[in-house]
Amino acid sequence: LTIINLMTKLQIRAFIYQLGCFAILFISFRYLLAHYTSLTGFWIPLTAFIVGTLLSPKFQAIKTNEGEKFYMRWIFMKGIKEIE
């Protein structure tokens, strides 16, 4: 069995959302750091990675008694929000 066969549809969706949000933040901060700071070398992607990881929302699919549900937690929102 592959890892895709073991994941449910909502788990795959959570993974893609989380990856997409991180990628957008990482690329944005990498560009901003390269152009507007004096950082050089591996410090630019390392700093962009840390900032992207901290600021990116976290998505998760959890199995409950009512079925599988999709949740999001973000540093800029209070608490955990159910999606859908």
Rosetta constraint file for C-alpha pairs under 8 A:
AtomPair CA 1 CA 5 HARMONIC 6.26 0.50
AtomPair CA 1 CA 6 HARMONIC 7.33 0.50
AtomPair CA 2 CA 6 HARMONIC 6.80 0.50
AtomPair CA 3 CA 7 HARMONIC 6.53 0.50
AtomPair CA 4 CA 12 HARMONIC 7.88 0.50
AtomPair CA 7 CA 11 HARMONIC 5.84 0.50
AtomPair CA 7 CA 12 HARMONIC 6.36 0.50
AtomPair CA 8 CA 12 HARMONIC 6.32 0.50
AtomPair CA 9 CA 13 HARMONIC 6.23 0.50
AtomPair CA 10 CA 14 HARMONIC 6.07 0.50
AtomPair CA 10 CA 61 HARMONIC 5.72 0.50
AtomPair CA 10 CA 68 HARMONIC 7.64 0.50
AtomPair CA 10 CA 69 HARMONIC 7.74 0.50
AtomPair CA 10 CA 70 HARMONIC 6.73 0.50
AtomPair CA 11 CA 15 HARMONIC 6.20 0.50
AtomPair CA 11 CA 60 HARMONIC 6.77 0.50
AtomPair CA 11 CA 61 HARMONIC 5.24 0.50
AtomPair CA 12 CA 16 HARMONIC 6.21 0.50
AtomPair CA 13 CA 17 HARMONIC 6.12 0.50
AtomPair CA 14 CA 18 HARMONIC 6.05 0.50
AtomPair CA 14 CA 59 HARMONIC 5.11 0.50
AtomPair CA 14 CA 60 HARMONIC 5.49 0.50
AtomPair CA 14 CA 61 HARMONIC 6.48 0.50
AtomPair CA 14 CA 70 HARMONIC 7.52 0.50
AtomPair CA 15 CA 19 HARMONIC 6.03 0.50
AtomPair CA 15 CA 59 HARMONIC 7.25 0.50
AtomPair CA 15 CA 60 HARMONIC 7.81 0.50
AtomPair CA 16 CA 20 HARMONIC 5.95 0.50
AtomPair CA 17 CA 21 HARMONIC 6.13 0.50
AtomPair CA 17 CA 59 HARMONIC 7.04 0.50
AtomPair CA 18 CA 22 HARMONIC 6.13 0.50
AtomPair CA 18 CA 56 HARMONIC 7.44 0.50
AtomPair CA 18 CA 57 HARMONIC 6.81 0.50
AtomPair CA 18 CA 58 HARMONIC 6.12 0.50
AtomPair CA 18 CA 59 HARMONIC 5.95 0.50
AtomPair CA 19 CA 23 HARMONIC 6.02 0.50
AtomPair CA 20 CA 24 HARMONIC 6.22 0.50
AtomPair CA 21 CA 25 HARMONIC 6.30 0.50
AtomPair CA 21 CA 56 HARMONIC 6.00 0.50
AtomPair CA 21 CA 57 HARMONIC 7.09 0.50
AtomPair CA 22 CA 26 HARMONIC 5.88 0.50
AtomPair CA 22 CA 52 HARMONIC 5.67 0.50
AtomPair CA 22 CA 53 HARMONIC 6.61 0.50
AtomPair CA 22 CA 56 HARMONIC 5.49 0.50
AtomPair CA 23 CA 27 HARMONIC 6.01 0.50
AtomPair CA 23 CA 52 HARMONIC 7.81 0.50
AtomPair CA 24 CA 28 HARMONIC 6.08 0.50
AtomPair CA 25 CA 29 HARMONIC 6.00 0.50
AtomPair CA 25 CA 48 HARMONIC 7.94 0.50
AtomPair CA 25 CA 51 HARMONIC 7.98 0.50
AtomPair CA 25 CA 52 HARMONIC 5.15 0.50
AtomPair CA 25 CA 55 HARMONIC 7.80 0.50
AtomPair CA 25 CA 56 HARMONIC 7.06 0.50
AtomPair CA 26 CA 30 HARMONIC 5.91 0.50
AtomPair CA 26 CA 48 HARMONIC 5.35 0.50
AtomPair CA 26 CA 49 HARMONIC 5.87 0.50
AtomPair CA 26 CA 51 HARMONIC 7.52 0.50
AtomPair CA 26 CA 52 HARMONIC 5.00 0.50
AtomPair CA 27 CA 31 HARMONIC 6.20 0.50
AtomPair CA 27 CA 48 HARMONIC 7.64 0.50
AtomPair CA 28 CA 32 HARMONIC 6.26 0.50
AtomPair CA 29 CA 33 HARMONIC 5.84 0.50
AtomPair CA 29 CA 48 HARMONIC 5.26 0.50
AtomPair CA 29 CA 51 HARMONIC 7.59 0.50
AtomPair CA 29 CA 52 HARMONIC 7.44 0.50
AtomPair CA 30 CA 34 HARMONIC 6.06 0.50
AtomPair CA 30 CA 44 HARMONIC 6.13 0.50
AtomPair CA 30 CA 45 HARMONIC 5.95 0.50
AtomPair CA 30 CA 47 HARMONIC 7.88 0.50
AtomPair CA 30 CA 48 HARMONIC 5.15 0.50
AtomPair CA 31 CA 35 HARMONIC 6.23 0.50
AtomPair CA 32 CA 36 HARMONIC 5.69 0.50
AtomPair CA 32 CA 37 HARMONIC 7.66 0.50
AtomPair CA 33 CA 37 HARMONIC 5.25 0.50
AtomPair CA 33 CA 38 HARMONIC 7.90 0.50
AtomPair CA 33 CA 39 HARMONIC 7.01 0.50
AtomPair CA 33 CA 44 HARMONIC 6.18 0.50
AtomPair CA 33 CA 48 HARMONIC 7.48 0.50
AtomPair CA 34 CA 38 HARMONIC 7.52 0.50
AtomPair CA 34 CA 39 HARMONIC 6.81 0.50
AtomPair CA 34 CA 40 HARMONIC 7.53 0.50
AtomPair CA 34 CA 44 HARMONIC 6.36 0.50
AtomPair CA 39 CA 43 HARMONIC 6.13 0.50
AtomPair CA 39 CA 44 HARMONIC 5.96 0.50
AtomPair CA 40 CA 44 HARMONIC 6.12 0.50
AtomPair CA 42 CA 46 HARMONIC 6.13 0.50
AtomPair CA 43 CA 47 HARMONIC 5.82 0.50
AtomPair CA 44 CA 48 HARMONIC 6.16 0.50
AtomPair CA 45 CA 49 HARMONIC 5.91 0.50
AtomPair CA 46 CA 50 HARMONIC 6.35 0.50
AtomPair CA 47 CA 51 HARMONIC 6.17 0.50
AtomPair CA 48 CA 52 HARMONIC 5.84 0.50
AtomPair CA 49 CA 53 HARMONIC 5.99 0.50
AtomPair CA 50 CA 54 HARMONIC 6.22 0.50
AtomPair CA 51 CA 55 HARMONIC 6.04 0.50
AtomPair CA 52 CA 56 HARMONIC 5.68 0.50
AtomPair CA 54 CA 75 HARMONIC 7.99 0.50
AtomPair CA 55 CA 74 HARMONIC 7.58 0.50
AtomPair CA 55 CA 75 HARMONIC 6.64 0.50
AtomPair CA 56 CA 74 HARMONIC 7.05 0.50
AtomPair CA 57 CA 72 HARMONIC 6.75 0.50
AtomPair CA 57 CA 73 HARMONIC 5.81 0.50
AtomPair CA 57 CA 74 HARMONIC 4.46 0.50
AtomPair CA 57 CA 75 HARMONIC 7.11 0.50
AtomPair CA 58 CA 72 HARMONIC 5.59 0.50
AtomPair CA 58 CA 73 HARMONIC 5.20 0.50
AtomPair CA 58 CA 74 HARMONIC 6.23 0.50
AtomPair CA 59 CA 70 HARMONIC 7.33 0.50
AtomPair CA 59 CA 71 HARMONIC 5.74 0.50
AtomPair CA 59 CA 72 HARMONIC 4.52 0.50
AtomPair CA 59 CA 73 HARMONIC 6.61 0.50
AtomPair CA 60 CA 70 HARMONIC 5.90 0.50
AtomPair CA 60 CA 71 HARMONIC 5.30 0.50
AtomPair CA 60 CA 72 HARMONIC 6.46 0.50
AtomPair CA 61 CA 68 HARMONIC 6.56 0.50
AtomPair CA 61 CA 69 HARMONIC 5.56 0.50
AtomPair CA 61 CA 70 HARMONIC 4.50 0.50
AtomPair CA 61 CA 71 HARMONIC 6.20 0.50
AtomPair CA 62 CA 68 HARMONIC 5.52 0.50
AtomPair CA 62 CA 69 HARMONIC 5.39 0.50
AtomPair CA 62 CA 70 HARMONIC 6.49 0.50
AtomPair CA 62 CA 71 HARMONIC 7.60 0.50
AtomPair CA 63 CA 67 HARMONIC 5.71 0.50
AtomPair CA 63 CA 68 HARMONIC 4.15 0.50
AtomPair CA 63 CA 69 HARMONIC 6.28 0.50
AtomPair CA 64 CA 68 HARMONIC 5.72 0.50
AtomPair CA 64 CA 69 HARMONIC 7.00 0.50
AtomPair CA 69 CA 82 HARMONIC 7.33 0.50
AtomPair CA 69 CA 83 HARMONIC 7.78 0.50
AtomPair CA 70 CA 82 HARMONIC 5.92 0.50
AtomPair CA 70 CA 83 HARMONIC 5.42 0.50
AtomPair CA 70 CA 84 HARMONIC 7.30 0.50
AtomPair CA 71 CA 80 HARMONIC 6.73 0.50
AtomPair CA 71 CA 81 HARMONIC 5.67 0.50
AtomPair CA 71 CA 82 HARMONIC 4.45 0.50
AtomPair CA 71 CA 83 HARMONIC 5.53 0.50
AtomPair CA 72 CA 80 HARMONIC 5.86 0.50
AtomPair CA 72 CA 81 HARMONIC 5.25 0.50
AtomPair CA 72 CA 82 HARMONIC 6.34 0.50
AtomPair CA 72 CA 83 HARMONIC 6.82 0.50
AtomPair CA 73 CA 77 HARMONIC 7.16 0.50
AtomPair CA 73 CA 79 HARMONIC 6.73 0.50
AtomPair CA 73 CA 80 HARMONIC 4.85 0.50
AtomPair CA 73 CA 81 HARMONIC 6.35 0.50
AtomPair CA 74 CA 78 HARMONIC 7.66 0.50
AtomPair CA 74 CA 80 HARMONIC 7.69 0.50
